[in-house]
């Protein structure tokens, strides 16, 4: 997970890093990430995340942050379930029959 700065784009002649000061006066260095094309910072714990997002609208009136999550890997079906004759959609469930009590024979 990375925190990115929204609205800041890398342009010709700009710095490759932006320093952001949190509410706790800790400075976070957002580096330009070529892959996602945003300034990004990878937080070490939840405290850093909270500190960065608290600055939004208070210390920095025009700087907004978002979260960049890596794309999940596609899930693969287990081979035991996949067979040549199986359908992709499950069929309707068979109805359970009610148990029938045995007839009581009078003596």
N, C-alpha and C positions, 0 to 999 in steps of 0.2 A: 504494500500500500504506500502510495506517495501522496503528499499534499502538494497541489499545484496552485499557482497564482493565475487567476482568470483575468483576461484583459491585457496582460503584458505579453507582447510578442517580441521575439528576437529580431531586431532590425539592424541594418548596416551601421556599424560604429557603436553599438551598444555594448555594455559590459556582459561577460559570460556568467555573472553571478549577481544576485540581489540579496542584500542583508536585510532581514526583517527582525525588528525588535519586538519581543513578546511583552505581555502585560507584566511579567515577572522580571523584566529588564534583561532577559537572556536573549542573545542574538542568534538567529537561525539563518544559515546561508543556503539560499535557493539557487541551485545550479541549473544551467540550461541543459535539458535532456533532448538530444536529437531524435530519439525514437518516438517520444510522445509530443515533441515540439512545444514544450512548456517549461517554465522554470519550476523545478520540483525539489522537494525536500522529503527525505524518508525519516519519519520520527522514530525515536527509540522506545518510547512508551506513551501511555495515554495522557500523562501529564503534559508532555510537549504538544500533543494534538490540541488539548483544551486551551493551552496558553496561546497557541497560534490563532485559533478560531475566535478567542476572546478579543483579540486586537482588531478584528474586522469591524469597521464602523466606529471605532473609538480612537485608536492611535492613527490608523490609516483610513481616512474617509472614502478614498476612491480605489482601494485595493481589496479584492475579494478572493477567497480561497475555495478550493474544491478538493475532492479526493479522487485519485486515479487508482482504480483497481485493475490488476492484470486480468486478461481475459481467461475465463475458466477453460480447462481442457474438455473436449467433448467426451461424454460418457459412452462407454462401450458396453454392449450387451454381453452377458456371460455366454460362453459357447454352449453350455448345457441347455439353455433356453432356445437357442437358435437351431432349427432343424430344417431340412429341405421341404417338408410338407406342412410346416406350421404357418399359421396366418399371423399377420402383424397385429390384428385386433383380437382380443380374447372373446370367445363365444359366451353366450349367456350361461349363467350358472344353472346346473341341474337342480330341480326342485327336490327337496328332501321329502321322502314319503313318511307319513305318520305311522308310527308303529301300531299294529293291530293287536288288541288283546286276544288271548286264546279263549275260545268258547268254553264256558263252564258247563261240564256235563253233570246233570243231576243224577244222584245215586239212588 
